[in-house]
Amino acid sequence: MNWNDLLSKERLGDPIEIPYGDNKYKMSEFEKDYWRIIDCPAFRRLQDKTQVFPLDRGDFVRTRLTHSLEVASLAKQLVTMIYRNIKDSNSAAFREIKEAYPFTAENAQCAADIAACAGLLHDIGNPPFGHFGEDVVHAWFENNLDKLTYIDQSGKVISLKQKELIADLKHFEGNAQAFRLLTKLHSVDSEYGLNLTIAVLNTLVKYPTDSQHIDADAENVCLHKLGYYEADKELFSKVAELTGTYFDNTHHRHPLTFILEAADDIAYATADLEDSYKKGLFTIDDFVAFYQKRLSEITDTSQYKYSKELIDMLEKYRAPDGERVPSSELQAMQRWINYSRHWLLYCAAYGFKHNYRDIMEGNFYSEIISDTFHEGTVSILKDTMCRFTFCSSEIVKLELSAEEIIENLLKRFVPAAINWDVSSKDRDTKLKSDKKLMSLVSENHKAAYHSYKKSNNDEYNLYLRLLLIADFVSGMTDTYAKTLYQELNGI
């Protein structure tokens, strides 16, 4: 791979024109992307989508919007740190790598802008109620897909038989949904959705694989989840070919995607931990005890040393020497989280530079923070969330409420979509309720269905109608989903 292709300014649709021209007030293509993202309704709706705490009434915890802003900032900072690492590394061995894959100051500026855009967008395809909502959607399709059929006028039963169409719905994934939303569902001035640059679109695809090749246990992280649906395969292939990430008959991860993933992990491991602490789900003593227990399980000497030094800093922040007024527990925790975030950024930047050749050749299959001094620290921080947050009674009750809401919406809208836009033997008996329900579905989403449906392919069109409801539900905010559920059920 080379940076000139990877940072392509090309778009799937027509170029975006500035009315006064680009000569006097120059705006880069990625700055245009940034503007489009900020102005996008789907982006604004992230302010009412769960990050960790579904349907939370507090105003201090992070939403998907504030989380996305943090990830964008971290991703942009990481690109800057990586560029400096590459520029300043002059060993004989690394000079050869730099010459083979030059990363210029201009490349770095474009890469930073792309990473920021991707950070803003990385969760835009997630359904309401966080990752739990994602699990509910694909579990519902897993349990009900064999029943989602209709009988055409000739008496033939139409159902999904193609394994790739079935697997798409059973592996519903917010990352794949993001690519779909941005290229098809949110139309501005192009048939290609938001019409972003192909560099931004490719950076967003964390898992460049289809539903037939998912392997959650694979060594290659690129295969762990669904990256794009069969319905969007052609568009993704075009993006990958134009940016140079498709070669050797394989889709490879865009190098900036490793940076985006690291920024997301760092935000999750630190900022979400802070929210959990503020919610009172654990004390500092609880946290330190859990951290030290997990620390004892780290066998790598260097990782143990740096992880221990990190937790020792928390004790120093709690009772700082030479200060007349000791820090409050909250202040100590916040200072420590900020301190930890810097170390994790440092390790991620090092990991990218250390694996630079393999990343550019498509041979790197891990996360860039792997095998660094703080790989163990990230693992501990993530496990802390599992230990104190996700199993808390508050989260469990909210997630059960979210499950009821999403399942009920799917149960109501999916049958309506199955019998919509088709001639079937039993359609007349359902027509009134179907039409009323389908009138609530976004016109943009229905227009996308009509644009991509195939004549004389009833099975594929059924698949598109099921995706249509997945599009509709995943685009809802927490509040809208809850309100619609209550209205439809007379609550």
Secondary structure as UniProt FT lines:
FT   HELIX           3..6
FT   TURN            19..20
FT   HELIX           29..38
FT   HELIX           41..44
FT   HELIX           45..48
FT   TURN            54..55
FT   HELIX           64..88
FT   HELIX           92..100
FT   HELIX           105..121
FT   TURN            122..125
FT   HELIX           130..144
FT   HELIX           145..147
FT   STRAND          150..152
FT   TURN            153..154
FT   STRAND          157..158
FT   HELIX           163..170
FT   HELIX           174..180
FT   HELIX           181..185
FT   TURN            193..194
FT   HELIX           198..204
FT   TURN            211..212
FT   TURN            216..217
FT   HELIX           221..223
FT   HELIX           230..232
FT   HELIX           233..243
FT   STRAND          246..247
FT   TURN            248..249
FT   STRAND          250..251
FT   HELIX           255..278
FT   TURN            279..280
FT   HELIX           284..295
FT   TURN            296..297
FT   HELIX           301..318
FT   TURN            321..322
FT   HELIX           329..354
FT   HELIX           356..360
FT   TURN            361..362
FT   TURN            368..371
FT   TURN            373..374
FT   HELIX           375..388
FT   TURN            389..391
FT   HELIX           393..418
FT   TURN            419..421
FT   TURN            425..426
FT   HELIX           427..438
FT   TURN            439..440
FT   HELIX           443..452
FT   TURN            455..456
FT   HELIX           458..474
FT   HELIX           478..488
FT   TURN            489..490
//
